[in-house]
Amino acid sequence: MADTAVISILVLLLLVLVFMLVRRKGDGANRSTPPETRGSAPPEPEEQAEEAAPPPEPAPAPEPSRAEPPWEREEAAPLPEATALAPEDDRFWVQRLFFGTDRTIDRQEETGPVFGHKRANTLTLGHTDITIPRGAHRLGHVERPKEITLFKVTLWKQTEDPAKHFTVHKTEILTETAFTDMAAEAAQSAETYANTAFVFIHGFNTTFAEAMFRAAQLAHDLGFDGPAFAYSWPSVGETLDYVTDMDSADNATPFMDRFLEVVFNVPGVEKVHLIAHSMGNAALAQLLTHAGTRLGQRGQAIEQMVLAAPDLDAGEFGNIYRHFTAVAKGVTLYACASDRALLAAQKIRGNYIRLGDVGPDGPMVVPGVDSIDVSAVGTDLFSLNHNVYAQDRGVLDDLGALFLTGQRPPKLRMPTLQEIAGQRGLYWRMPG
């Protein structure tokens, strides 16, 4: 009886061992067989497996590639074709802007990529279509939804409506070829500003969208029918990030240089006007004072350069202004005593006078630069609408006449300007 029990146990152990071996062999076959061929054909005889060709050599690891702008990635997936300009209707106009930026893409939305405030350290080209409300738009203003915030927390915000507000209809990234072709078409179809382009460089505390809204407002209110360009450096868009914004403005200069080169090479563009606002002038100054830049090698490539409330040290500008006059046929300074952004910058800078400010002796005056005091047309300048030069009809009229005629001194194109013989020299004052 004991012998029978022992034999039964041995047989059971043997069966378990055989079962485990079979299962292990089956698992091995499953692991070595690609999923798509499992169970599709019987296994090959072992003799044929031995005569099979040896496995191919592993492919060499790809060489590391450097970061390149979108238009230099020849083998990358093609970018989407640019859409036609959004159709206008009785609720809004549409203003197309061609942009360059060294911001990173923060997210994707239905309207296209949304750029954040971090530095991409590469140039991205594209276009954005901005809607401007026909019935609600007032000259010089950027109408946006009202909101109530507390400690940066939005408690309530009005619903965005293209019949009442500036909105983003579509934003697309473009190759350099597509960018140039589309801008060339706009240049060749222009009538009022034939063969003319203008570039806007925004200032401190400005998001990408705000920069596009402001540039669209300027182009629309000026009646500018040529290609309108905007360069957006990575401003954080917060009033407390002044130092970070200044560093980002400095860092943007090589990408801005490349962007301007693209603009100059657009077929049909014979004149390029440039407007730099606030801290955008710091980025521009960095570009102009660097040796060996593309812009510096072009001579007076810019037709009219406008420095609007520039956040530059006035004393330093007295030493570097020749870099500005060397690249532009005409340079105009709009200075304002009531610009709150400049007053805040002045406190941070140890109360050294900023170039865009107007002191007791008037604005800064240097050879080759027309200085115009526009303090009388200023109101509340702390929000998105703190750009004095964009809010007053007189300033817009002066800009339009400057871009169309290039007449200097300013009183030739704007007879209402008052000519002032200040202690620093001759300047002009715009009446309120």
Residue pairs with C-beta under 8 A, 6 or more apart in sequence:
29 43
30 38
67 121
67 122
68 122
69 122
69 123
69 124
69 125
69 176
70 76
70 79
70 124
70 125
70 173
70 174
70 175
71 125
71 175
71 176
71 177
71 179
79 172
79 173
79 174
79 175
79 178
80 172
81 178
82 127
82 172
82 174
82 178
82 182
83 170
83 172
85 94
85 96
85 129
86 94
86 129
86 131
86 169
86 170
87 94
88 94
90 134
91 133
91 134
91 135
91 162
91 163
92 131
92 132
92 133
92 134
92 162
92 163
92 167
93 131
93 132
93 134
93 220
94 129
94 130
94 131
94 132
94 169
95 129
95 130
95 132
95 216
95 219
95 220
95 228
96 127
96 128
96 129
96 130
96 186
96 228
97 127
97 128
97 129
97 130
97 212
97 215
97 216
97 219
97 228
97 229
97 230
98 125
98 126
98 127
98 179
98 182
98 183
98 227
98 228
98 229
98 230
99 125
99 126
99 127
99 128
99 212
99 229
99 230
99 231
99 232
100 123
100 124
100 125
100 229
100 230
100 231
100 232
100 255
100 256
100 258
100 259
100 262
101 115
101 120
101 123
101 124
101 126
101 208
101 231
101 232
101 233
101 234
101 255
102 119
102 120
102 121
102 122
102 123
102 124
102 233
102 234
102 251
102 252
102 255
103 115
103 116
103 117
103 118
103 119
103 120
103 124
103 208
103 232
103 233
103 234
104 115
104 116
104 118
104 119
104 120
104 234
105 113
105 114
105 115
105 116
105 120
105 124
106 114
106 115
106 116
106 118
107 113
107 114
107 116
108 114
111 168
111 169
111 170
111 171
112 128
112 168
112 170
112 171
112 172
112 173
113 126
113 171
113 173
114 171
114 208
114 209
115 208
115 232
116 208
116 234
117 207
117 234
117 235
117 236
117 237
117 248
118 234
119 234
119 248
119 251
119 252
120 234
121 251
122 255
123 255
123 258
123 259
124 173
125 173
125 174
125 175
125 176
125 179
125 259
125 262
126 171
126 172
126 173
126 174
126 179
127 171
127 172
127 174
127 179
127 182
128 168
128 170
128 171
128 172
128 212
129 168
129 169
129 170
129 171
130 166
130 167
130 168
130 169
130 212
130 213
130 216
131 162
131 166
131 167
131 168
131 169
132 166
132 216
132 217
132 220
133 143
133 161
133 162
133 163
133 164
133 165
133 166
134 163
135 163
135 164
136 143
136 163
136 164
136 165
137 143
137 220
139 221
139 391
139 393
139 396
140 217
140 221
140 385
140 390
140 391
140 392
140 393
140 396
141 217
141 385
141 391
142 166
142 210
142 213
142 214
142 217
142 384
142 385
143 164
143 165
143 166
144 165
144 166
144 213
144 384
145 157
145 158
145 159
145 160
145 161
145 164
145 165
146 157
146 158
147 154
147 156
147 157
147 158
148 154
148 155
148 156
148 157
149 155
160 167
161 167
162 169
166 213
166 216
166 217
168 209
168 212
174 182
176 262
179 262
180 262
180 265
180 266
180 267
183 197
183 227
183 229
183 263
183 266
183 269
184 266
184 267
184 268
184 269
186 226
186 227
187 195
187 196
187 197
187 226
187 227
187 266
187 267
187 268
187 269
188 195
188 267
188 268
189 225
190 196
190 225
190 226
190 227
191 225
192 223
192 224
192 225
192 404
193 224
193 225
193 226
193 403
193 404
194 226
195 226
195 268
195 269
195 270
195 271
196 226
196 269
196 270
196 271
196 272
196 273
196 303
196 403
197 226
197 227
197 228
197 229
197 263
197 266
197 269
197 271
197 272
197 273
198 219
198 224
198 226
198 228
198 229
198 272
198 273
198 274
198 275
198 403
199 229
199 230
199 231
199 260
199 263
199 272
199 273
199 274
199 275
200 211
200 214
200 215
200 218
200 228
200 229
200 230
200 231
200 274
200 275
200 277
201 230
201 231
201 233
201 256
201 274
201 275
201 276
201 277
201 280
201 281
201 283
201 284
202 210
202 211
202 214
202 215
202 230
202 231
202 232
202 233
202 235
202 277
202 278
202 280
203 235
203 276
203 277
203 278
203 279
203 280
203 281
203 309
203 311
203 341
203 387
204 235
204 242
204 245
204 278
204 279
204 311
204 341
204 345
205 235
205 236
205 237
205 238
205 239
205 241
205 245
205 341
206 214
206 232
206 235
206 237
206 384
207 235
207 237
208 232
210 237
210 384
211 230
211 232
211 235
212 230
212 232
213 384
214 277
214 384
214 387
214 390
215 228
215 229
215 230
216 228
217 390
218 224
218 228
218 275
218 390
218 399
219 228
221 390
221 396
222 396
222 399
222 400
222 403
223 400
224 403
226 269
227 266
227 269
229 259
229 263
231 252
231 256
231 259
231 260
231 280
233 248
233 249
233 251
233 252
233 255
233 256
233 280
233 283
234 248
234 251
234 252
235 241
235 245
235 248
235 249
235 279
236 244
236 245
236 248
239 344
242 344
242 345
242 348
243 348
245 279
246 279
246 282
249 279
249 280
249 282
249 283
249 286
250 282
250 283
250 286
252 283
253 283
253 286
253 287
253 290
253 293
256 283
256 284
256 287
257 287
257 293
257 294
257 295
258 294
260 272
260 294
260 295
261 294
261 295
263 269
263 272
264 272
264 298
264 301
271 303
272 301
272 302
272 303
273 302
273 303
273 304
273 305
273 306
273 402
273 403
274 284
274 302
274 304
274 305
274 306
274 328
275 306
275 308
275 389
275 399
276 283
276 284
276 305
276 306
276 307
276 308
276 310
277 308
277 309
277 310
277 387
277 389
278 308
278 309
278 310
278 311
278 341
278 342
278 356
278 387
279 311
279 345
281 307
281 310
281 311
281 312
281 355
281 356
282 310
282 311
282 312
285 312
285 317
285 320
285 323
285 324
287 293
287 295
288 295
288 296
288 320
288 323
288 324
288 326
288 327
289 320
289 323
290 296
295 301
295 327
296 326
296 327
298 327
299 326
299 327
300 326
300 327
300 328
300 329
301 327
302 327
302 328
302 329
303 328
303 329
303 330
303 403
303 406
304 328
304 329
304 330
304 331
304 332
304 402
304 403
304 406
305 324
305 327
305 328
305 330
305 331
305 332
306 331
306 332
306 334
306 389
306 399
306 402
307 324
307 331
307 332
307 333
307 334
307 355
307 356
307 369
308 334
308 356
308 387
308 388
308 389
309 334
309 335
309 336
309 339
309 341
309 342
309 356
309 387
309 388
309 389
310 317
310 333
310 354
310 355
310 356
311 341
311 342
311 345
311 354
311 355
311 356
312 354
312 355
312 356
313 349
313 352
313 353
313 354
313 355
314 352
314 353
314 354
314 355
314 357
314 364
315 352
315 353
317 355
317 364
317 366
318 364
318 366
321 331
321 366
321 367
321 368
321 369
322 368
324 331
324 368
324 369
325 331
325 367
325 368
325 369
329 406
330 370
330 402
330 406
330 408
331 368
331 369
331 370
332 369
332 370
332 372
332 402
332 410
333 355
333 356
333 363
333 364
333 369
333 370
333 371
333 372
334 356
334 372
334 374
334 388
334 389
334 395
335 355
335 356
335 357
335 358
335 363
335 364
335 371
335 372
335 373
335 374
335 375
336 342
336 356
336 357
336 358
336 373
336 374
336 375
336 378
336 381
336 388
337 357
337 358
337 359
337 373
337 375
337 378
338 375
338 378
338 381
338 388
339 356
339 357
339 378
339 381
339 386
339 388
340 381
340 382
340 386
341 381
341 382
341 386
342 354
342 356
342 357
343 357
345 354
346 352
346 353
346 354
346 357
353 359
353 364
355 364
357 363
358 373
358 375
361 422
361 423
361 424
362 371
362 373
362 420
362 422
362 423
362 424
362 427
363 371
363 372
363 373
363 427
364 371
364 424
365 371
365 422
365 424
365 425
365 426
365 427
370 408
370 409
370 410
370 427
370 428
371 427
371 428
372 398
372 410
372 417
372 427
372 428
372 429
372 430
373 420
373 427
373 428
373 429
373 430
374 388
374 389
374 392
374 394
374 395
374 430
376 429
376 430
376 431
376 432
377 388
377 391
377 392
377 394
377 395
377 430
377 432
378 388
378 391
379 391
380 386
381 387
381 388
385 391
388 395
389 395
389 399
390 396
392 430
394 414
394 416
394 430
394 431
395 430
397 414
398 410
398 413
398 414
398 417
398 430
401 407
401 413
401 414
402 410
402 413
405 413
407 413
409 426
409 428
410 417
410 428
411 417
411 419
411 428
414 430
416 430
416 431
417 428
417 429
417 430
417 431
418 428
418 429
418 430
418 431
419 426
419 428
420 426
420 427
420 428
420 429
